[in-house]
Amino acid sequence: MVKDESDTQNMMTVPEVARYLRLKERKIYDLLAQKRIPCTRVTGKWLFPKEQIDIWLKQNSEFQVQPGAEVRPLPQVVVGSHDPLLEWALGETGYPLAMQMNGSTEGLERFAADEGVLCGIHLLDPASDEYNLPAVKEHLKGAEIVVLHWAWREQGLVLPAGNPLGIRALSDLARTRARIIERQEGAGSRLLFRHLLKQSGLSIESLNLLSQPARGHVDIGLAVCSGQADAGIAVQSVARQMKLEFLTLARERFDLVIRRRDYFEPPFQTLLKFTRAPEFAEKAQSLGGYDIGALGEVLYNSP
């Protein structure tokens, strides 16, 4: 029997189906061994009917679209924590995304609720001394996501020019009764600050905290600039931009969370390509407090 030419054209080999599904070839062979993927074997060669693969994908999708229902695209929004270098890069590449600076924890919750296409986080897990991955695995169970390293950043106390209170360590915050502006609940900077206080043997009750927290690094800098506060925790780049003093407290990892399907789309790939350009490295250097040596490294690719 002569096989229809169209049938042959719609057959994919192992490398072809791996590229089509964006999986490694080893994973395809695992699926074959478990008899979990549509296939046929011709003269010892595995072939995959494209039509059957498409049906298989729909049947195994976690998100089933009801007949007649409208599939809405994700809001083109970056949620999570603010990063000055990321904001600049998005603008330079023309990535059509708005930014909602709502803190790392709230950002993960919004990302899980499909309210954003990209999420920036810097969440330290004190129990494991690990950044971000414990929180990602807790908030995004079962989601098909990728976590990429963006940068190591210097976090510390932003202080007025000249450091009039002479703050040289966390203990000086209590001694001087400095007015401290903190970040909102769930923000990575707030969690880090509380962790560092505990390590230093300081209680939050011993500090002179302002009643209204800030919702971003820039807000911390503005509060110190205006004289509203004597200190607040933020990234070094904010202090440098506003010509304020900076006392380094920690080196933290800032990562990006994106859905696997969106990772391969042109907008995000354009952003990653731009991070390898000389002007990107120059900007990171001028902002201050960044180590971008491992930018783009995949830290987690969900099963």
C-alpha positions, -999 to 999 in steps of 0.1 A, spaced: 0 0 0 14 34 -10 14 59 19 -3 92 12 24 119 7 5 143 31 7 116 58 44 113 54 48 151 56 28 152 88 51 127 105 78 140 129 110 123 140 122 123 176 143 155 172 115 172 153 88 163 179 112 174 207 116 208 191 79 210 185 71 202 222 101 222 235 114 192 253 147 174 254 150 143 232 157 122 263 122 132 276 107 120 244 123 86 248 110 85 284 75 91 271 80 64 245 91 39 271 61 47 292 38 45 261 24 80 269 29 97 235 12 89 201 37 73 178 43 46 152 74 27 143 85 22 107 115 1 99 129 6 134 124 44 133 100 62 156 76 86 139 50 109 154 18 120 136 15 157 141 -23 156 142 -23 130 169 4 150 189 -18 181 188 -48 161 201 -26 145 228 -15 180 239 -50 192 242 -61 161 262 -31 165 286 -34 202 290 -40 215 326 -61 243 311 -91 229 292 -110 255 272 -148 249 271 -164 249 237 -173 285 227 -152 300 255 -129 328 247 -92 323 255 -79 356 269 -42 364 266 -22 371 297 -20 408 308 13 422 294 24 432 329 56 426 350 45 418 385 66 413 417 96 433 429 110 463 412 145 463 397 159 495 381 181 476 356 152 454 345 129 484 341 156 502 320 162 471 298 125 466 291 122 502 279 153 499 257 141 468 240 105 481 234 91 451 253 54 462 255 50 456 293 37 477 321 53 473 356 33 467 388 57 470 417 38 451 443 66 431 461 79 396 456 53 377 476 23 395 461 39 393 427 40 355 429 4 354 439 -6 376 410 15 356 386 -2 324 398 -35 341 392 -25 348 356 -23 386 362 11 390 347 35 375 321 67 380 340 75 381 377 106 395 395 115 382 429 141 383 456 128 362 485 153 347 510 142 315 527 159 317 561 155 280 568 175 269 538 194 302 531 182 298 495 168 326 474 135 324 455 132 287 446 115 276 478 89 304 474 84 296 437 78 259 444 53 268 472 33 293 452 34 278 417 29 241 423 22 223 390 28 253 368 50 250 338 75 277 346 112 286 342 132 306 368 161 326 354 188 344 372 188 381 365 214 396 388 231 397 422 223 430 439 237 449 469 210 456 494 215 479 524 205 510 543 198 541 523 209 571 544 209 609 540 239 625 523 267 629 548 252 603 571 244 629 598 235 602 624 267 583 619 250 550 612 277 523 606 258 491 615 223 479 622 228 484 659 231 521 653 195 523 642 183 515 677 210 536 694 202 568 674 164 563 673 166 568 636 133 571 618 131 540 597 108 535 567 101 498 561 87 480 531 52 465 529 43 431 542 56 403 519 82 425 501 116 407 497 134 437 512 112 436 543 118 399 548 155 404 544 156 433 569 137 413 595 161 384 590 192 406 594 178 422 625 172 387 640 208 377 632 221 409 648 201 402 680 178 433 675 141 433 680 118 452 657 103 468 689 136 485 696 134 505 664 117 537 656 96 526 626 74 550 606 37 539 605 34 540 567 56 515 548 70 522 513 60 501 483 92 502 464 129 509 464 125 544 448 99 553 475 125 545 502 150 568 485 124 596 481 115 593 518 151 597 529 157 625 503 128 645 516 137 641 552 107 620 560 129 592 571 165 587 583 170 552 569 154 525 549 165 493 531 168 494 493 192 485 465 224 504 460 214 518 426 187 539 442 211 555 467 236 562 438 209 578 416 197 600 444 232 609 457 225 593 491 247 574 514 246 536 513 255 510 539 257 475 524 240 448 544 236 418 521 242 405 486 209 391 472 198 372 442 171 387 419 154 362 396 127 362 369 98 338 367 82 332 334 59 305 319 77 281 297 57 289 267 64 326 271 101 321 276 104 310 239 84 339 225 102 366 206 97 395 232 115 376 260 142 363 237 148 398 225 152 409 261 177 382 268 196 390 236 199 426 247 214 417 280 245 405 261 250 439 245 278 462 257 254 490 266 236 467 290 268 459 309 277 496 309 243 505 324 246 479 351 280 493 360 267 529 361 237 520 383 260 503 408 256 473 430 250 447 403 267 415 394 253 403 361 279 375 354 254 347 355 224 365 340 202 342 320 212 310 338 182 287 342 179 279 379 147 259 377 127 243 349 95 228 363 88 191 356 
